[in-house]
Amino acid sequence: MKDRNAQQLLAKVMGWNDADTVLKYVPELQLLADYKYDHYQRFAPGKRFIESLALWLEQFDPVDRPTALDLVTNRLVYISDEEFSHLVQTAYPDLIVQERMRLVAEEQDISPHCVGQIRKHRRFEELRHKSLYLGLSDGARTNEFRRGSDGDISNEQIWQAYELGPDKSGEMVGELRESLAKGDMPSNKPRFNLIWLLDDFSGSGNTYIRYDSEKNEYKGKIKKIYDQMHRGDLIDTSHYEVFLLLYVATRQAVDHIEYWAERFTSDHGYKPLQVKVLFMIEHDVAVMRAPDAALDVLIRNPKYYDDKASDKHIKIGGTDDARFGFARCALPVVLSHNTPNNSLYILWGPESHKFPGLFPRTSRHREF
C-alpha cells in the first residue's frame, strides 16, 4: 500500500496522466528501489526511495523535473553495500596475494608463471607476516577485510587507523617477532616490509595528498603516514613498499594522488607510493565530461542550492561553491553508506539545508 501511494505521488509530481508513461518509469524505479536505493543508510527511519524521489522532484520547477529525473534514471551510479562487500572480500586474494607473488618473483628471479614455486618459497611466507594493514577511515572495513583473507592476516597485523602510538607500534612489532619465530623465521629486529593503506572511496584525492602553496608544504594522510613510518621502529625503512588500496576511486583522484605523491616522496627521499584500485570510475562518468545543457542550467540554478554548503572545507578543493561537488568532480555517484561531497550538490545536500538532496549526506565536519 505504501509503495502504491508513493508511486501515485510520483506520478502526480511529474504530471503523468497516462498509463504508458507511468509504466515507462515506475517499474524500473521500483526495481532499483527494492534492489538498492531503499537501503541508503542515511535515509531517515521509515523513509524509502520512491517517496523520497517524489518529494525531491517536487522541489524543482515543473519544467526542470524531467531533467532531474533523467539524471536519476540514466546517469546515477549507486554502489550498494553488497557491492562494496564483494570488493572488500576479493581485495586480498585477487590483488594483495598477487602483488606479493610479483615481488617475490622479482626478488628471487623466479619466472612469474611459476606460481607453485613462488608460493612455496620461504620469502613468500615471510612477507605474509611482514605485511601491515592500516585503515584510513571507517570505510576501510578492516574487520571484513581481515576475514576475507581466510586467516592469512592476524589481528596483530591490521589496525583500523593509520595513526599509531608507540605502545601500539611496540605491541605489533612484538607480535611480529613471535609469529616469525613460530614460522621458523626468527629475527632479532623484526620490522614490517609491506604497508597496505586501505580505504573505500576517493573522488578527488585531496584528502590523501595535496600541496599548500601558501604555506609551502604538503598536507594529507599520505604525508602523515610517511612521516610516521620514518620516525618509529615499526617499518624497515631500508626495504619497504607502500600501497594505497582503494576499493572505489575516480580516475581524477588516482591521477591527482599519483602526481602529488610522486613529488612528495621524491622531495623527501621516500619510496614511491603505489596506488591500486579495485573499481575505477572513469572520467566520462562525470557530468562535466558529457555536458547536458538542461542539466547544467539546473545545477547552476541558485534555487536548487544552499550557500551554507560553500564552507571552508569545500574551498580546500579549489572552488567557491559545491554545486558541482568538491573539487568540481561533478559526479552522479552515491555510496550506500553516504553520498560523497564530490558528487553534485542536488544529490547530497543535507536535510538541514534549504534544498536537501535525493540522498542526503552526513558530513564528517560539523559547523557550529
Disulfide bonds with the S-S distance in Angstrom:
none
